[in-house]
Amino acid sequence: MKWQDLKYLLAYLVPFSAYLAVEGDGWWTWSTVIFAFGIVPVFDAILPVSTENTRPDQEPSRSSDLGFDLLLYLCLPVNYILMYLFLDRIQAQPPFGMEWWGLLLSNGILLGGMGINVAHELGHREGLLPQLAAKFNLLLTLNPHFTIEHNRGHHKNVGTDRDPASARRGDVVYPFIIRSIVGQYTGAWRLEYQRLKSITNPFSRWWKNEMVWNTALQLSYLAIVTWLFGIEALGYAVGVAFAGMALLEVINYVEHYGLRRKIQDSGIPERVRPVHSWNSDFPLGRIILFELTRHSDHHYMANRKYQILRHMEESPQLPAGYPSSMLMALVPPIWFWVMHRALDKYQHSIVKNQNLAI
């Protein structure tokens, strides 16, 4: 890694802020919330936006640099250590009122950003190590099925009504969160059933079903939490898992809001293109989310590693960074006012360019 690539270490300000939340009292319990949705949007607003891409001739060496991978794999022990400290804090000193919400949201942001998001990156890679790291990161949000539905469902159906994680124009974020969580869970079961339906032996079909093993893994995790920290900590573990999942769904809502693929005469959707995901080049949001915000290129070529994802001129650009956009999404009138204008402007530009081409 070059010196300028050490900027990705800034992503670890998220777990650092979560540590401050766990070890602190009062407003300190809100440290991660303040950092992610207070400090990051301010810096995104004042720092210059960069659309620079890695040169094609540099992509192979940059993609094979293990330093970028190490930053992802380190998230796994960091997340588990902080989850242990969180549950130990709950057992020793149960929070109330403002502190309850602060701890829940701070650790939910940690597990969403450094857990699900990192698992999303690793889950697209082949090999036992990245797949295991992805699954055990997802376990803390009770979401080990994410990789199944995301890789085999979302990437295939994005921008269509068949994808629960693609928000339509006019969707309100709160019912979308529930719809997407339920739809992705049931979708993962359906995908595993379809994968294994040719197996006639019922025992083998269940034995090889990844969702059966995911369920056993989740129940084992919750049993260990209860055994180590007590029944009250179990409720907190489930609560912080839901907070992490909800954060993911708000990101899903922002990433594809209002962008739909055309259905061809054959009834098959058009190929997924960069125009079907919102992109964001605001700098700090890019770094703390390991370039998730360059989402158009990720959907265009899902096997590209985060460090070589590209800005794509034809993709729609969010008017604000991811954290700011997520805050806007939580206030539907503001979100609709901003994004419907952005959608109309983008779609008008597409029509104009098509006319010029003719």
Contacts in CASP RR format, 6 or more apart in sequence:
PFRMAT RR
TARGET T0000
AUTHOR 0000-0000-0000
METHOD contacts of the structure
MODEL  1
MKWQDLKYLLAYLVPFSAYLAVEGDGWWTWSTVIFAFGIVPVFDAILPVS
TENTRPDQEPSRSSDLGFDLLLYLCLPVNYILMYLFLDRIQAQPPFGMEW
WGLLLSNGILLGGMGINVAHELGHREGLLPQLAAKFNLLLTLNPHFTIEH
NRGHHKNVGTDRDPASARRGDVVYPFIIRSIVGQYTGAWRLEYQRLKSIT
NPFSRWWKNEMVWNTALQLSYLAIVTWLFGIEALGYAVGVAFAGMALLEV
INYVEHYGLRRKIQDSGIPERVRPVHSWNSDFPLGRIILFELTRHSDHHY
MANRKYQILRHMEESPQLPAGYPSSMLMALVPPIWFWVMHRALDKYQHSI
VKNQNLAI
1 65 0 8 1.000
1 67 0 8 1.000
1 68 0 8 1.000
5 68 0 8 1.000
5 307 0 8 1.000
7 287 0 8 1.000
8 68 0 8 1.000
8 71 0 8 1.000
8 287 0 8 1.000
8 290 0 8 1.000
8 307 0 8 1.000
9 71 0 8 1.000
10 284 0 8 1.000
10 287 0 8 1.000
10 288 0 8 1.000
11 71 0 8 1.000
11 114 0 8 1.000
11 287 0 8 1.000
11 288 0 8 1.000
11 289 0 8 1.000
11 290 0 8 1.000
12 78 0 8 1.000
13 35 0 8 1.000
13 288 0 8 1.000
14 32 0 8 1.000
14 35 0 8 1.000
14 36 0 8 1.000
14 109 0 8 1.000
14 110 0 8 1.000
14 113 0 8 1.000
14 114 0 8 1.000
14 288 0 8 1.000
15 75 0 8 1.000
15 78 0 8 1.000
15 79 0 8 1.000
15 82 0 8 1.000
15 110 0 8 1.000
15 114 0 8 1.000
17 31 0 8 1.000
17 32 0 8 1.000
17 34 0 8 1.000
17 35 0 8 1.000
17 36 0 8 1.000
17 106 0 8 1.000
18 31 0 8 1.000
18 32 0 8 1.000
18 82 0 8 1.000
18 86 0 8 1.000
18 106 0 8 1.000
18 107 0 8 1.000
18 109 0 8 1.000
18 110 0 8 1.000
19 82 0 8 1.000
19 85 0 8 1.000
20 28 0 8 1.000
20 31 0 8 1.000
21 28 0 8 1.000
21 29 0 8 1.000
21 30 0 8 1.000
21 31 0 8 1.000
21 32 0 8 1.000
21 102 0 8 1.000
21 103 0 8 1.000
21 106 0 8 1.000
21 107 0 8 1.000
22 29 0 8 1.000
22 82 0 8 1.000
22 85 0 8 1.000
22 86 0 8 1.000
22 89 0 8 1.000
22 103 0 8 1.000
22 106 0 8 1.000
22 107 0 8 1.000
23 85 0 8 1.000
23 89 0 8 1.000
24 31 0 8 1.000
25 99 0 8 1.000
26 98 0 8 1.000
26 99 0 8 1.000
27 34 0 8 1.000
27 98 0 8 1.000
29 95 0 8 1.000
29 98 0 8 1.000
29 99 0 8 1.000
29 102 0 8 1.000
29 103 0 8 1.000
29 106 0 8 1.000
30 98 0 8 1.000
30 101 0 8 1.000
30 102 0 8 1.000
30 105 0 8 1.000
30 106 0 8 1.000
31 106 0 8 1.000
32 105 0 8 1.000
32 106 0 8 1.000
32 107 0 8 1.000
32 108 0 8 1.000
32 109 0 8 1.000
32 110 0 8 1.000
33 102 0 8 1.000
33 105 0 8 1.000
33 106 0 8 1.000
33 109 0 8 1.000
36 109 0 8 1.000
36 288 0 8 1.000
36 323 0 8 1.000
37 323 0 8 1.000
37 326 0 8 1.000
37 327 0 8 1.000
38 323 0 8 1.000
40 284 0 8 1.000
40 285 0 8 1.000
40 288 0 8 1.000
40 323 0 8 1.000
41 320 0 8 1.000
41 321 0 8 1.000
41 323 0 8 1.000
41 324 0 8 1.000
41 327 0 8 1.000
43 283 0 8 1.000
43 284 0 8 1.000
44 282 0 8 1.000
44 283 0 8 1.000
44 284 0 8 1.000
44 285 0 8 1.000
44 320 0 8 1.000
44 321 0 8 1.000
44 323 0 8 1.000
44 324 0 8 1.000
45 282 0 8 1.000
45 320 0 8 1.000
45 324 0 8 1.000
47 282 0 8 1.000
47 283 0 8 1.000
47 284 0 8 1.000
48 283 0 8 1.000
49 281 0 8 1.000
49 282 0 8 1.000
49 283 0 8 1.000
50 281 0 8 1.000
50 283 0 8 1.000
51 281 0 8 1.000
51 311 0 8 1.000
52 311 0 8 1.000
53 310 0 8 1.000
53 311 0 8 1.000
54 62 0 8 1.000
54 307 0 8 1.000
54 308 0 8 1.000
54 310 0 8 1.000
59 308 0 8 1.000
62 68 0 8 1.000
62 307 0 8 1.000
62 308 0 8 1.000
63 304 0 8 1.000
63 305 0 8 1.000
63 307 0 8 1.000
63 308 0 8 1.000
65 307 0 8 1.000
68 305 0 8 1.000
68 306 0 8 1.000
68 307 0 8 1.000
71 290 0 8 1.000
72 118 0 8 1.000
72 121 0 8 1.000
72 122 0 8 1.000
72 133 0 8 1.000
72 290 0 8 1.000
73 122 0 8 1.000
73 129 0 8 1.000
73 133 0 8 1.000
75 114 0 8 1.000
75 115 0 8 1.000
75 118 0 8 1.000
75 137 0 8 1.000
76 118 0 8 1.000
76 133 0 8 1.000
76 136 0 8 1.000
76 137 0 8 1.000
78 114 0 8 1.000
79 110 0 8 1.000
79 111 0 8 1.000
79 114 0 8 1.000
79 115 0 8 1.000
79 137 0 8 1.000
79 140 0 8 1.000
80 140 0 8 1.000
82 107 0 8 1.000
82 110 0 8 1.000
83 107 0 8 1.000
83 111 0 8 1.000
83 140 0 8 1.000
83 237 0 8 1.000
83 240 0 8 1.000
86 103 0 8 1.000
86 107 0 8 1.000
86 236 0 8 1.000
86 240 0 8 1.000
87 225 0 8 1.000
87 228 0 8 1.000
87 229 0 8 1.000
87 233 0 8 1.000
87 236 0 8 1.000
87 237 0 8 1.000
88 229 0 8 1.000
89 95 0 8 1.000
89 103 0 8 1.000
90 103 0 8 1.000
90 229 0 8 1.000
90 232 0 8 1.000
90 233 0 8 1.000
90 236 0 8 1.000
91 229 0 8 1.000
91 230 0 8 1.000
91 232 0 8 1.000
91 233 0 8 1.000
94 232 0 8 1.000
95 102 0 8 1.000
95 103 0 8 1.000
104 236 0 8 1.000
104 239 0 8 1.000
104 240 0 8 1.000
104 243 0 8 1.000
105 243 0 8 1.000
107 240 0 8 1.000
107 243 0 8 1.000
108 141 0 8 1.000
108 240 0 8 1.000
108 241 0 8 1.000
108 243 0 8 1.000
108 244 0 8 1.000
108 247 0 8 1.000
109 243 0 8 1.000
109 244 0 8 1.000
109 247 0 8 1.000
111 140 0 8 1.000
111 141 0 8 1.000
111 240 0 8 1.000
111 241 0 8 1.000
111 243 0 8 1.000
111 244 0 8 1.000
112 141 0 8 1.000
112 244 0 8 1.000
112 245 0 8 1.000
112 247 0 8 1.000
112 248 0 8 1.000
113 244 0 8 1.000
113 247 0 8 1.000
113 288 0 8 1.000
113 289 0 8 1.000
115 137 0 8 1.000
115 138 0 8 1.000
115 140 0 8 1.000
115 141 0 8 1.000
116 137 0 8 1.000
116 138 0 8 1.000
116 141 0 8 1.000
116 143 0 8 1.000
116 146 0 8 1.000
116 244 0 8 1.000
116 245 0 8 1.000
116 247 0 8 1.000
116 248 0 8 1.000
117 248 0 8 1.000
117 251 0 8 1.000
117 289 0 8 1.000
117 290 0 8 1.000
117 292 0 8 1.000
118 134 0 8 1.000
118 137 0 8 1.000
118 290 0 8 1.000
119 133 0 8 1.000
119 134 0 8 1.000
119 135 0 8 1.000
119 137 0 8 1.000
119 138 0 8 1.000
119 146 0 8 1.000
119 147 0 8 1.000
120 134 0 8 1.000
120 146 0 8 1.000
120 150 0 8 1.000
120 292 0 8 1.000
121 290 0 8 1.000
121 292 0 8 1.000
121 305 0 8 1.000
121 306 0 8 1.000
122 130 0 8 1.000
122 131 0 8 1.000
122 133 0 8 1.000
122 134 0 8 1.000
122 137 0 8 1.000
123 130 0 8 1.000
123 131 0 8 1.000
123 134 0 8 1.000
123 147 0 8 1.000
123 151 0 8 1.000
124 151 0 8 1.000
124 302 0 8 1.000
124 303 0 8 1.000
125 131 0 8 1.000
125 303 0 8 1.000
131 147 0 8 1.000
134 147 0 8 1.000
135 144 0 8 1.000
135 147 0 8 1.000
135 214 0 8 1.000
135 217 0 8 1.000
138 144 0 8 1.000
138 145 0 8 1.000
138 146 0 8 1.000
138 147 0 8 1.000
139 217 0 8 1.000
139 218 0 8 1.000
139 221 0 8 1.000
140 221 0 8 1.000
140 241 0 8 1.000
141 241 0 8 1.000
141 242 0 8 1.000
141 244 0 8 1.000
141 245 0 8 1.000
141 248 0 8 1.000
142 218 0 8 1.000
142 221 0 8 1.000
142 222 0 8 1.000
142 238 0 8 1.000
142 241 0 8 1.000
142 242 0 8 1.000
142 245 0 8 1.000
143 241 0 8 1.000
143 245 0 8 1.000
143 248 0 8 1.000
144 214 0 8 1.000
144 217 0 8 1.000
144 218 0 8 1.000
145 184 0 8 1.000
145 185 0 8 1.000
145 188 0 8 1.000
145 189 0 8 1.000
145 210 0 8 1.000
145 211 0 8 1.000
145 214 0 8 1.000
146 184 0 8 1.000
146 188 0 8 1.000
146 248 0 8 1.000
148 188 0 8 1.000
148 191 0 8 1.000
148 192 0 8 1.000
148 210 0 8 1.000
148 211 0 8 1.000
149 183 0 8 1.000
149 184 0 8 1.000
149 185 0 8 1.000
149 187 0 8 1.000
149 188 0 8 1.000
149 191 0 8 1.000
150 165 0 8 1.000
150 184 0 8 1.000
151 302 0 8 1.000
152 191 0 8 1.000
153 163 0 8 1.000
153 187 0 8 1.000
153 191 0 8 1.000
154 163 0 8 1.000
154 165 0 8 1.000
154 166 0 8 1.000
154 184 0 8 1.000
155 272 0 8 1.000
155 299 0 8 1.000
155 302 0 8 1.000
157 163 0 8 1.000
157 166 0 8 1.000
157 269 0 8 1.000
158 165 0 8 1.000
158 166 0 8 1.000
158 256 0 8 1.000
158 261 0 8 1.000
158 272 0 8 1.000
158 276 0 8 1.000
158 277 0 8 1.000
158 299 0 8 1.000
159 166 0 8 1.000
159 256 0 8 1.000
159 259 0 8 1.000
159 260 0 8 1.000
159 261 0 8 1.000
159 269 0 8 1.000
159 276 0 8 1.000
160 166 0 8 1.000
160 260 0 8 1.000
160 261 0 8 1.000
160 263 0 8 1.000
160 269 0 8 1.000
161 168 0 8 1.000
164 179 0 8 1.000
164 180 0 8 1.000
164 182 0 8 1.000
164 183 0 8 1.000
164 184 0 8 1.000
164 187 0 8 1.000
165 180 0 8 1.000
165 184 0 8 1.000
165 249 0 8 1.000
165 252 0 8 1.000
165 256 0 8 1.000
166 252 0 8 1.000
166 256 0 8 1.000
166 259 0 8 1.000
166 260 0 8 1.000
167 173 0 8 1.000
167 176 0 8 1.000
167 252 0 8 1.000
167 253 0 8 1.000
167 256 0 8 1.000
167 257 0 8 1.000
167 258 0 8 1.000
168 258 0 8 1.000
168 260 0 8 1.000
169 257 0 8 1.000
169 258 0 8 1.000
169 340 0 8 1.000
169 343 0 8 1.000
170 258 0 8 1.000
170 336 0 8 1.000
171 253 0 8 1.000
171 257 0 8 1.000
172 332 0 8 1.000
173 250 0 8 1.000
173 253 0 8 1.000
173 329 0 8 1.000
173 330 0 8 1.000
173 332 0 8 1.000
173 335 0 8 1.000
176 249 0 8 1.000
176 253 0 8 1.000
177 246 0 8 1.000
177 249 0 8 1.000
177 250 0 8 1.000
177 253 0 8 1.000
180 249 0 8 1.000
180 252 0 8 1.000
180 253 0 8 1.000
181 245 0 8 1.000
181 246 0 8 1.000
181 249 0 8 1.000
188 211 0 8 1.000
188 214 0 8 1.000
189 211 0 8 1.000
192 209 0 8 1.000
192 210 0 8 1.000
192 211 0 8 1.000
193 209 0 8 1.000
196 205 0 8 1.000
196 208 0 8 1.000
196 209 0 8 1.000
197 205 0 8 1.000
199 205 0 8 1.000
199 208 0 8 1.000
206 212 0 8 1.000
222 234 0 8 1.000
222 237 0 8 1.000
222 238 0 8 1.000
225 233 0 8 1.000
225 234 0 8 1.000
225 237 0 8 1.000
226 233 0 8 1.000
226 234 0 8 1.000
247 326 0 8 1.000
250 326 0 8 1.000
250 329 0 8 1.000
250 330 0 8 1.000
251 292 0 8 1.000
251 322 0 8 1.000
251 326 0 8 1.000
253 329 0 8 1.000
254 278 0 8 1.000
254 318 0 8 1.000
254 322 0 8 1.000
254 325 0 8 1.000
254 326 0 8 1.000
254 329 0 8 1.000
255 277 0 8 1.000
255 278 0 8 1.000
255 295 0 8 1.000
256 276 0 8 1.000
256 277 0 8 1.000
256 278 0 8 1.000
257 278 0 8 1.000
257 329 0 8 1.000
257 339 0 8 1.000
257 343 0 8 1.000
258 339 0 8 1.000
258 343 0 8 1.000
259 275 0 8 1.000
259 276 0 8 1.000
259 277 0 8 1.000
259 278 0 8 1.000
259 316 0 8 1.000
259 343 0 8 1.000
260 276 0 8 1.000
261 269 0 8 1.000
261 270 0 8 1.000
261 272 0 8 1.000
261 276 0 8 1.000
262 269 0 8 1.000
262 270 0 8 1.000
263 269 0 8 1.000
263 270 0 8 1.000
264 270 0 8 1.000
272 299 0 8 1.000
272 300 0 8 1.000
273 300 0 8 1.000
273 314 0 8 1.000
274 296 0 8 1.000
274 297 0 8 1.000
274 299 0 8 1.000
274 300 0 8 1.000
274 312 0 8 1.000
274 314 0 8 1.000
274 315 0 8 1.000
275 296 0 8 1.000
275 314 0 8 1.000
275 315 0 8 1.000
275 316 0 8 1.000
275 350 0 8 1.000
276 296 0 8 1.000
276 299 0 8 1.000
277 295 0 8 1.000
277 296 0 8 1.000
277 298 0 8 1.000
277 299 0 8 1.000
277 315 0 8 1.000
277 316 0 8 1.000
278 295 0 8 1.000
278 296 0 8 1.000
278 315 0 8 1.000
278 316 0 8 1.000
278 317 0 8 1.000
278 318 0 8 1.000
279 293 0 8 1.000
279 294 0 8 1.000
279 295 0 8 1.000
279 296 0 8 1.000
279 297 0 8 1.000
279 311 0 8 1.000
279 312 0 8 1.000
279 315 0 8 1.000
279 316 0 8 1.000
279 317 0 8 1.000
279 318 0 8 1.000
280 286 0 8 1.000
280 293 0 8 1.000
280 294 0 8 1.000
280 295 0 8 1.000
280 317 0 8 1.000
280 318 0 8 1.000
280 320 0 8 1.000
280 321 0 8 1.000
280 322 0 8 1.000
280 325 0 8 1.000
281 293 0 8 1.000
281 294 0 8 1.000
281 311 0 8 1.000
281 317 0 8 1.000
282 293 0 8 1.000
282 318 0 8 1.000
282 320 0 8 1.000
282 321 0 8 1.000
282 322 0 8 1.000
282 324 0 8 1.000
285 293 0 8 1.000
285 321 0 8 1.000
285 322 0 8 1.000
285 323 0 8 1.000
286 293 0 8 1.000
286 294 0 8 1.000
289 322 0 8 1.000
290 306 0 8 1.000
291 306 0 8 1.000
291 307 0 8 1.000
291 309 0 8 1.000
292 298 0 8 1.000
292 306 0 8 1.000
292 322 0 8 1.000
293 318 0 8 1.000
293 321 0 8 1.000
293 322 0 8 1.000
294 309 0 8 1.000
294 310 0 8 1.000
294 311 0 8 1.000
296 312 0 8 1.000
296 315 0 8 1.000
296 316 0 8 1.000
297 304 0 8 1.000
297 309 0 8 1.000
297 310 0 8 1.000
297 311 0 8 1.000
297 312 0 8 1.000
297 315 0 8 1.000
298 304 0 8 1.000
298 309 0 8 1.000
300 312 0 8 1.000
304 310 0 8 1.000
316 342 0 8 1.000
316 343 0 8 1.000
316 346 0 8 1.000
318 325 0 8 1.000
318 342 0 8 1.000
319 325 0 8 1.000
319 338 0 8 1.000
319 339 0 8 1.000
319 342 0 8 1.000
320 328 0 8 1.000
320 338 0 8 1.000
328 334 0 8 1.000
328 335 0 8 1.000
328 338 0 8 1.000
328 339 0 8 1.000
329 335 0 8 1.000
END
